[in-house]
Amino acid sequence: MKILCGNCAEVMKQIESDSIDLVVTSPPYDNLRNYHSEFDINKVTQQLFRLLKQGGVVVWIVGDATINGSETGTSLNKH
């Protein structure tokens, strides 16, 4: 097992295709932080698809904003 730390957009470019079994991530989401201008979710998901082995798994932790006790459901719809 190997843990890599760094900017995912840069680090993922250095990893061999079809070499990852599992990805656990909690990317920026909704309007809870102002990352959208720096974070291209489409490029990240393309890289994840390239890196995953056949049968690999991505655990994508999503936390939407909560309004009146309900999650907005907008995290992945903005991109």
N, C-alpha and C positions, 0 to 999 in steps of 0.2 A: 504494500500500500504506500502511496505517496500523496502528500498534501502540498498543493501549490498555492501560494499566496501572491496576490497582485491584482492588477486591473484585468478583469476577465476578458475584455476585448483584445488585450495584448497577449495575455498568457495562453488563451485558447489557440491562437495562431501558431504557437510553437509546439502544439501537441499533435501527435500522429493520428491520422484518421482511423476510425474503427478501433479505438484503443481503450475506451472507457466503458466500464460496466454500470456505474451508478453516479448520478449527479444529484446533489441535494443543494438547492438554492432558494434564496429569499430575495428576489430582485426588487428594485424600487417599484413602487406601485402607487396608483391613485394620486391624489394631491397631498399626500401626507408629507412628502419631501419634494424638493424641486430638482429632481434628477433627470427629468424627461429630456431636457436639452442635451444632456451628456450621455444618456443611456439609450441606445438604439436596440429595442427589444427584438426587432426582426433580425438584425445581424447576430445577436446572441443566440436566438433559437436556431438559425441556420448553422452556426458553429456547433451547437449542441448536437444537432442531427448528424453532422459530419463526424463528430468525435465518438458518438455512441456505437458500441458493437451491436451486431444483430441481437435483438432481445434485451438490449440495455434499458435502463429505467432512469427517468428524470423525475425527481420529487420537487415540484414547483410549489413553494409555500406562498400563498396569496393572502394578503390581508387588506381588505377593502376598508374604506372609510365607513364609519357607522353613523347613521342619521336616525334619530328617534328609535334607537335600539335595533335597527336593521342594517345589515351590510348593503352597500350600494350596488355591488356587483359590477362595478365599472372598471376594475383594474386592467383587465385584458381587452376591453372594448376601446380603449383610447388609442391603441396603436394599430 
